[in-house]
Amino acid sequence: MSDTSVLRRSFLKHVAIAVAAYGATWPSFLHPRRAFYVAGVRYHPTRHTLAAAERVSIVPETFRGEACLAVYSPAGEKLGYVPREKLDVFPLDRTSTGEVVLADAHLPPWRRYYVKVEDSRVS
């Protein structure tokens, strides 16, 4: 075998290991415990488009007889809801504030707004 093929194979092995290690930690960076994609965006069209770093309010509500948390824009428009699987992280009886980390109108509705909750103790 030539030296170049050994070097190439060694390089590819290291790249594969790095990609596997990065891929294993990717969900923890993308989905921290106190962040989520806003659910139900397609059912709540808004007049104003949101941008990254804008503040949102997370307000307790009732939907179909169940407690939920709605997400509102700074203009007071409902964007959607906190996903059901994230409800155990946040208090259902308090208003919280959050920051839009990702806002892209060209993405599918279920990936349009990614919100990070900063304070869940605000009354």
N, C-alpha and C positions, 0 to 999 in steps of 0.2 A: 504494500500500500504506500502511496505517496504521502508526504508530509501534509500536503494541502487537504487531502481527503480526511485525514485524521483530525486536523485542525477544524475543518468544516463540521465534522461529526461532533466534535467536542463543543464547538460553538452552538450548534443546534440543540445539543443536550442541555446546555446551560440556559439557553433561551426558553426551552420547554419547561424547565424547572422554575424559572422566574415567572413565566406566564401562569403556571399552575399555582404558584405561591401567591401571586397578585390576585388571581381569580378567586382563590379561597377566601381572601380578605375583602374582596370587592363589596359584597353585600353589607358588611359592617360599616363601610364608609358611605355607601349609598343610602342605606336604610337604618340610621341610628334609631334608637328606641323612641325618641321624642320628635320624629319627623315622619312625614307621610305624603303620599299623593292624595289630593282632594278627590273624594268619590262623588259621583253624581253631577259632574260638571256639565255634561250634555243636557241635563234637565233644567239647568239654570243659566240661560244666556244672559250676558251682561252687556251694558252699553259701553263701559269703559274697559280697556284692556289693562291688565296688571303687568307690572315689570318686577324684575328681581329687586330685592331689598325693600319692597313695600311691606307695610305692616297690615296684618289681618286680625280680626277678632274671632275668637272661637267661643260660641255662645251655646249654653245648654238649651235644648228644645225637645219636643216630642214628635216622632214620625211614626205613623201607623201604630200608635199606642205604646211605643217603646222610647226610652230615653236615648237621646243622641246628642251629638255636638255639631252644630252648623258652623260653617266658615263664611265670614262676611268680609267684603273688601272695605277699604277705607271710605268709599263712597256709600257704603251701606247696602250694597248689592250682595245677595246670597250667591256664593260660588259653588257650594256643595256641602259635603259632610266629611267628618273624620271617619275613616274606614272602620267598620265594625270590629275588626281584629285589633285595632289600636285603642279601643275605648277603655280598656282596663288600665292604661297608662295615665289617663287624665281624669281629674275629678269631674263627675257629671253634674255637679251643682254649682260650679263657678265659671265665670267668664275668664278666658285666657287670651293672651296675645301671642302672635307668631310673626314670622318673617317669611316672605316668599323667597325661596332659594332659587327656584326655576320657574319661569313663566314663558311659555312658548305656544302661541296660538296655532302653530303649524303641526304640533304633535297631536296624537289622538286624545280625546277628552279625558280619558283615565290617566293620562301622563302630562296633562297641560300645566298643572300647578303642583309644585313640590314645596311643602311648608315645613318649617322647623319651628317648634313651639319653644318660646323662650321663658315664659312665666305663666305658671298655672295657678298662682296664688292671688291673682288680681280679682277683686270682687266687682 
